[in-house]
């Protein structure tokens, strides 16, 4: 059976309008889940680093590979000390519901520490209770402050409190300098 030309044009017009309406109702691509600026506040720490104590800036103590992963939704740290032992790492991410950052540290001693905090002024500040950090049975609240330094370096200052944050004492103080060497992880 042959359709009249007018019916064919009408049928094609209806089909085209149906497709146009369907396309118009289809939403565009959703924004990336971690595209907001808050998710990238800690990106200044991403890189391949040689790590030195601030007090002895020529004594290399570790390599650290910090990677942005999972579409920019997380930052993974791989801490590799030169003296052996004590290696570990962390996973950090911005938690939108809390409007802040979380970091979980796990190391070869069996330590697991949950930090929380956020970007304050020009620094990332994270705080958490670290069991045994001051010796067997001697835990402390640890506050880590990460700040950009001249030449692309990053300072990580760790302070300990045994009185629930009323007073703080230095615990560690590192300078992360960009490294051109390959780390044991190949980064």
Secondary structure, DSSP 8 states (H G I E B T S, - for coil): ----HHHHHHHHHHHHHHHHHHHHHS------TT-SGGGGTTGGG-EEEEEEETTEEEEEEEEEEEEEETTTTEEEEEEEETTSS--EEEEEEEEGGGTEEEEEEEETTS-EEEEEEEEETTEEEEEEEETTTTSTT--EEEEEEEEE-GGG-EEEEEEEESSTTSS-EEEEEEEEEE--S--TT--
